[in-house]
């Protein structure tokens, strides 16, 4: 009987399958990892937008933690949409209670377009209770600005901001670069626990098929950590995979479409 490495995403479900838990599970599968989903919320949305949402009761979220940890050997865990302070508090509590490891913290505080997703009390709980548990935190440009209070206008500011997040408790920090109109490349900055750092650069792809890019990047990191890959290699694999998924757009939906996990998987399998 085949043995499968197991990873968990703690996230919201996007009904159109492009982001959130569906994107995480697509990425886990593409990297050869059995993925489980601990549901925090569900949204009614399509490629045009999100039109309604339901937040899961705390008792239901707690029960999911209980039953999953009772039965499965979870090697790595990713967090995504956590919705409010109550959920952030109980997620942090359960991660510690069950001694969960390889925690990949995808903040889901501000969208790639700059829209705020968390109330102030939830944001403070995120800083105080979840950031110190992170094996790696993966904020987008706007989230990194919010988390550090920096404009990130220069490489020096980006490097100092990554160090600030380490000082808040995150072991490793991946600051994802912005991609303004006219860009020819996207640069991400990785600061490792041992103090080493690296800039990771890929060509900018001009496409509106970008839903789930941040989810996918952090989910691939999670899958690789679950398999025992070191953090630097995991991030490089995730960066390459996400780039290929963006660079081969697919026609699904009418506006902000999903990225192409299948093509990224095909290319990675050939390497």
C-alpha positions in Angstrom: 0.0 0.0 0.0 1.4 3.4 -1.0 2.4 5.8 1.7 1.5 9.4 1.2 2.9 12.4 3.0 0.1 14.4 4.6 -0.3 18.2 4.8 -3.1 20.4 6.1 -4.6 23.8 4.9 -6.6 25.8 7.4 -8.5 28.1 5.1 -11.7 29.3 3.5 -13.4 27.6 0.5 -13.8 29.6 -2.7 -16.8 28.2 -4.6 -15.2 29.0 -8.0 -12.2 26.8 -7.1 -9.6 29.4 -8.0 -8.3 30.4 -4.6 -8.3 29.5 -0.9 -8.6 25.9 0.1 -9.2 24.6 -3.5 -6.0 26.2 -4.7 -4.1 24.8 -1.7 -5.4 21.3 -2.4 -4.6 21.6 -6.1 -1.0 22.6 -5.2 -0.7 19.8 -2.6 -1.8 17.2 -5.1 0.5 18.6 -7.8 3.5 18.2 -5.5 2.6 14.6 -4.6 1.2 15.3 -1.1 -2.1 14.2 0.3 -3.9 17.3 1.3 -6.6 17.9 4.0 -8.7 21.0 4.5 -9.8 22.5 7.8 -12.6 24.8 6.8 -12.8 28.3 8.5 -15.2 30.0 6.0 -16.9 29.6 2.7 -17.5 32.3 0.0 -20.0 32.5 -2.8 -17.9 33.9 -5.7 -16.9 33.6 -9.3 -14.3 35.2 -11.5 -16.1 38.6 -11.2 -16.0 38.8 -7.4 -17.2 37.5 -4.0 -20.9 38.0 -3.3 -21.5 36.3 0.1 -19.7 34.4 2.8 -20.3 32.2 5.8 -18.0 31.8 8.7 -17.8 28.4 10.4 -18.7 28.2 14.1 -15.9 27.9 16.6 -17.1 24.6 17.8 -17.0 23.2 14.3 -13.5 24.5 13.7 -12.3 23.0 17.0 -13.9 19.6 16.2 -12.0 19.6 12.8 -8.7 20.1 14.7 -9.6 17.3 17.1 -10.6 14.6 14.5 -7.8 15.3 12.0 -5.1 15.2 14.7 -6.6 12.1 16.1 -6.2 10.1 12.9 -3.6 11.7 10.5 0.2 12.2 10.6 0.2 15.9 9.5 3.7 16.9 8.5 3.1 20.5 7.6 0.2 23.0 8.0 -0.7 26.2 6.1 -3.0 28.9 7.3 -5.1 31.0 4.9 -8.3 33.0 5.4 -9.0 33.1 9.2 -11.8 35.8 9.0 -11.9 37.2 12.6 -10.2 37.4 16.0 -12.1 34.4 17.4 -10.9 32.1 14.7 -7.3 33.4 14.9 -7.3 32.8 18.6 -8.6 29.2 18.4 -6.3 28.4 15.4 -3.2 29.5 17.4 -4.5 27.6 20.5 -5.0 24.4 18.5 -1.6 24.6 16.7 0.1 24.7 20.1 -2.3 22.1 21.7 -1.6 19.5 19.0 2.1 20.4 18.6 1.6 21.0 14.9 4.8 21.6 12.9 6.1 23.3 9.8 3.6 26.2 10.0 3.4 28.2 6.8 1.6 31.5 7.5 -0.1 33.1 4.5 -1.4 36.2 6.1 -4.6 36.9 4.0 -4.8 40.3 5.5 -4.8 42.5 2.4 -5.5 41.4 -1.2 -3.0 41.8 -4.0 -5.1 44.7 -5.1 -4.9 46.4 -1.7 -8.3 45.6 -0.1 -8.2 45.1 3.7 -9.7 41.7 4.8 -9.2 41.8 8.6 -10.6 44.0 11.4 -8.1 45.7 13.7 -8.7 43.4 16.7 -8.2 40.3 14.4 -5.0 41.9 13.0 -3.5 42.4 16.5 -4.4 38.8 17.4 -2.6 37.7 14.2 0.5 39.6 15.1 0.6 38.4 18.7 -0.5 34.8 18.4 0.2 33.5 15.0 3.3 35.2 13.7 5.5 33.7 16.6 4.3 30.2 15.5 5.4 30.6 11.8 8.1 28.5 10.3 7.8 30.9 7.4 5.5 33.8 6.7 4.6 34.8 3.1 3.0 38.2 3.0 2.3 40.0 -0.3 3.6 43.5 -0.8 0.6 45.3 0.8 0.5 42.8 3.7 4.2 43.4 4.3 3.6 47.2 4.4 0.8 46.7 7.0 2.8 44.2 9.1 5.9 46.3 9.3 4.7 49.9 8.8 7.2 50.4 6.0 6.6 51.6 2.5 9.1 49.1 1.1 10.4 51.7 -1.4 13.9 50.2 -1.5 15.8 47.0 -1.2 17.1 48.2 2.2 13.6 48.8 3.5 12.5 45.4 2.3 15.4 43.7 4.0 14.9 45.6 7.3 11.1 44.8 7.1 11.9 41.1 6.8 14.1 41.3 9.8 11.3 43.0 11.7 9.0 40.1 11.0 11.7 37.7 12.3 12.0 39.8 15.4 8.2 39.3 15.8 8.8 35.6 15.9 8.6 34.2 12.4 11.6 32.0 11.7 11.8 32.6 8.0 10.3 35.4 5.9 9.3 35.5 2.3 8.3 39.1 1.2 6.6 38.8 -2.2 7.3 41.7 -4.5 4.8 44.0 -6.1 4.1 43.9 -9.8 3.0 47.3 -11.1 1.9 47.9 -14.7 4.9 48.0 -17.0 6.9 45.6 -14.8 9.3 43.2 -16.6 10.1 41.1 -13.5 8.8 40.2 -10.1 11.4 40.1 -7.2 10.7 38.3 -3.9 13.0 38.5 -0.9 13.7 35.5 1.3 15.3 35.9 4.7 16.3 32.6 6.4 16.4 31.8 10.0 20.2 31.5 9.9 20.5 35.0 8.6 21.2 34.1 5.0 19.1 35.8 2.4 18.3 35.7 -1.3 16.4 37.6 -4.0 14.2 35.4 -6.2 13.3 36.8 -9.6 11.0 35.7 -12.3 9.7 37.5 -15.5 6.4 39.4 -15.0 3.5 37.8 -16.9 0.9 40.3 -18.0 -2.4 38.3 -17.4 -5.6 38.6 -15.5 -5.5 34.9 -14.7 -3.9 35.3 -11.3 -6.4 34.1 -8.8 -4.8 31.9 -6.2 -1.2 32.8 -6.9 -0.4 33.6 -3.2 -2.3 30.5 -2.0 -0.4 28.3 -4.5 3.0 29.6 -3.6 2.6 29.1 0.1 0.8 25.7 -0.4 3.7 24.4 -2.5 6.1 25.5 0.3 3.9 23.6 2.7 3.9 20.5 0.6 7.7 20.6 0.2 8.3 21.1 4.0 5.9 18.1 4.6 8.2 16.0 2.5 11.3 17.1 4.4 12.6 19.6 1.8 14.8 22.3 3.3 13.2 25.8 3.4 15.4 27.4 0.7 14.7 24.6 -1.8 11.0 24.6 -0.9 10.7 28.3 -1.6 12.6 28.0 -4.9 10.4 25.1 -6.0 7.3 27.1 -5.1 8.5 30.1 -6.9 9.2 28.1 -10.1 5.9 26.2 -9.8 3.8 29.3 -9.4 5.5 31.1 -12.2 4.7 28.3 -14.6 1.1 28.2 -13.4 0.8 31.9 -14.2 2.8 31.7 -17.5 0.3 29.2 -19.0 -3.1 30.9 -18.6 -6.3 28.9 -19.0 -9.8 30.1 -20.1 -11.9 29.6 -17.0 -14.4 32.3 -16.0 -14.7 35.7 -17.5 -12.5 38.0 -15.5 -10.0 37.2 -12.7 -9.4 33.6 -13.7 -7.4 30.8 -11.9 -3.8 29.8 -12.6 -2.8 26.6 -14.3 -1.8 24.0 -11.7 -1.9 21.2 -14.3 0.7 22.7 -16.6 2.9 23.6 -13.7 2.7 20.0 -12.5 3.5 18.7 -16.0 6.5 20.9 -16.3 7.8 20.1 -12.8 7.4 16.4 -13.5 9.7 16.7 -16.5 12.5 18.4 -14.6 
